[in-house]
């Protein structure tokens, strides 16, 4: 999980990649789009395959694919090869992020699961911090290829440890892998990610965007219909109506859609309105993951001692309140004002990630742990992609509106900024409302799990 989080360093390296490979900013951004799109679209299929063929096996295959990809990307002579290899890296990443929480759930007893998943979240956050701080240092000293090559020895060490330590976890009766469902899920989610990504860039009424939207709707609708008659579907339709899983995943999607504005809108406010330098901006952006990583193990520990559903709601309330507090910022606000809000958001994020993972992995059947891990990652990924597309559109639209009436550009920017965070706070409030819906099911669910455990 630390390794997969290190890919955040690619954002730091984009300018160097652009100049070194002789491309432009719009083209080089496909390095990120292809990776996020491929990883997101393949997660359900890869998680289901891990359930069928073995969590340990697919975890190690994912590590091997990741190691090979980052090695070859670091040696690639041109951008087309880099882009192709990013898809290979995304496959490895998808296997890792689906298998890792599944393995943790299989290894640790239920009374320790929250603490273990909380530690997993903290280590993943540590990878993001390392990528933010170390990525720029490596790029300045050795060039963009170093952020990929530096991951090769770490990945090889992880493979060796996995081979030596982990044992295989898979159902006693092997099910048949639903290849058709996996293909439909991959195609539908890929079209959906590209629809959201391109819609915000070239216009929602563009023929290409409309075709992608229709393709996503058709593929995902067909998937839901066909999965009802498959013995071991990639996406069990029952999971979509599960009294815990459905609202938990929805709340996670809304939460990440709400909070991700801090990474693509807040930097412009801090730099252009407050006039803060790049070093201070880096500190502010690092504040949330640092606090989230510190709080996540505590959230996991608490999840083992009280219903995690109550913790997710508490965390969502903190997060929504933090988003709402951003609406009070003005052109006269200080860096400290922003830092306090980022810190509050980090507390909400850390507690939520640990408790949410505990809820999801505790609710999925024992033979669906890989799918559960994929759902954790998928809800986050789709929330982020949707946030960039829709919340970015909200900001652009409000900015154009305020520019027509504001006395200057700074005033228009602040007004648009506050409007966007109002929408983010509303999304956070919706996540809170959704989280309340599964409270009545928590005790019944825990009692059923306890009864099943005592019978075994």
BELGIZI-V100612 format. One line per field, one symbol per residue. psi: psi as a letter, one per 40 degrees, with the letter a starting at -180 (. if undefined). A space follows every 10 residues. Layout:
BEGIN
psi: ???
END
This chain:
BEGIN
psi: dddddeeded ddeddddddd efaiddddee dddddddddd dedddddddd ddehdddddd dddddddddd dddeeheidd dddddddddd dddddddddd dddddddiid eedddddddd dddddddddd dddddddddd deidddedde eddddddddd dddddiiihi idhhihhgdd dddddddddd ddddddddde deheehdddd dddddddddd ddddddedeh dgidhhddde ehdddddddd ddddddddee ddeedddddd dddefiiddd dddddedddd dddddddddd dddeeihddd dddddddddd ddddddeeia eeiidddddd dddddddddd dddddddddd dddiidefdd dddddddddd dddddddddd dddddddddd dddeeididd dddddddddd dddddddddd dddddddedd eddddddddd ddddd.
END
